[in-house]
């Protein structure tokens, strides 16, 4: 995740995460995992509702956000949207990176992995 965040940030784009949890919980989570991008609290679920990613009920809990990923351009237009009902599924990041390249906000070449390869 850190390499992806650097890749996006180096290109002039920004990463933020939004969760339906309290700010103090997010601060502890970020500290424990060394997260360097903003973790925003959507305690009431209004943002999840507005973006169409709010569960009615998930595993007995109401109003939680679905795992989702958005690319939003500088004008505030959603250019890419990925949502899953299965919280264990992780998104493929190739398509969001392609969209960022089209917007001129990401490098055209894939970032090398830890061993120097693509």
C-alpha positions in Angstrom: 0.0 0.0 0.0 2.8 2.4 0.8 4.3 2.1 -2.6 0.9 2.8 -4.3 0.4 5.9 -2.1 3.9 7.1 -3.0 3.3 6.4 -6.7 0.0 8.4 -6.6 1.4 11.2 -4.5 4.6 11.6 -6.6 2.3 12.1 -9.6 0.5 15.0 -7.9 -2.7 13.2 -6.9 -3.9 12.6 -3.4 -5.1 9.6 -1.4 -7.6 9.8 1.4 -9.6 7.1 3.2 -13.1 7.5 4.6 -14.6 5.2 7.2 -17.7 5.1 9.3 -15.6 5.0 12.5 -14.7 7.5 15.2 -11.7 9.8 14.7 -9.8 8.5 17.7 -10.1 4.9 16.3 -8.7 6.0 13.0 -5.8 7.8 14.6 -4.8 4.7 16.5 -5.2 2.6 13.3 -3.1 5.0 11.3 -0.4 5.1 13.9 -0.3 1.3 14.3 0.0 0.8 10.5 2.1 3.9 9.7 -0.5 5.4 7.4 0.6 8.7 5.9 -2.5 9.8 4.1 -5.7 11.3 5.7 -8.2 9.0 7.3 -11.5 10.8 7.4 -14.4 10.0 9.7 -17.9 9.6 8.3 -19.3 8.8 11.7 -22.9 9.4 10.7 -22.6 7.7 7.3 -23.7 10.7 5.2 -20.7 10.5 2.9 -21.2 6.7 2.3 -24.8 7.4 1.6 -24.0 10.2 -0.8 -21.6 8.0 -2.7 -24.0 5.1 -2.8 -21.7 2.7 -0.8 -23.6 2.4 2.4 -24.8 -1.0 3.6 -28.3 -1.0 5.1 -27.2 -3.8 7.4 -23.9 -5.8 7.3 -23.3 -8.6 9.7 -25.8 -7.1 12.1 -24.4 -3.5 11.9 -26.3 -0.7 10.3 -24.9 2.1 8.2 -21.4 0.8 7.5 -19.6 1.7 4.3 -18.9 -0.9 1.6 -15.3 -1.3 0.5 -14.9 1.1 -2.4 -12.5 3.1 -4.4 -13.0 6.3 -6.3 -10.9 8.5 -8.6 -12.2 12.0 -8.4 -10.7 14.6 -10.7 -9.7 18.2 -9.7 -13.2 19.4 -10.7 -14.8 16.9 -8.3 -16.1 14.6 -11.0 -16.0 10.9 -10.2 -13.9 9.4 -13.0 -13.7 5.8 -11.6 -15.9 3.9 -9.1 -15.3 0.5 -7.7 -17.6 -1.0 -5.0 -17.9 -4.5 -3.6 -20.4 -6.1 -1.2 -17.6 -8.5 0.0 -15.3 -6.7 2.4 -12.6 -9.3 1.8 -12.2 -8.4 -1.9 -9.4 -6.0 -2.7 -9.6 -3.8 -5.8 -7.3 -4.2 -8.8 -5.4 -0.9 -9.0 -4.6 -1.1 -12.8 -7.7 0.7 -13.9 -7.6 3.5 -11.4 -3.9 4.1 -12.4 -4.9 4.1 -16.0 -7.6 6.8 -15.3 -5.0 8.8 -13.3 -2.6 8.6 -16.3 -5.4 9.9 -18.6 -5.9 12.8 -16.2 -2.2 13.5 -16.3 -2.0 12.8 -12.5 0.0 9.5 -12.5 3.2 8.2 -14.1 2.9 6.4 -17.4 5.3 3.6 -16.4 4.4 1.2 -13.6 6.4 1.8 -10.4 9.2 -0.8 -9.8 8.6 -3.4 -7.1 10.9 -3.7 -4.2 13.4 -5.8 -6.3 13.6 -3.2 -9.1 11.3 -4.9 -11.6 8.0 -3.6 -13.0 
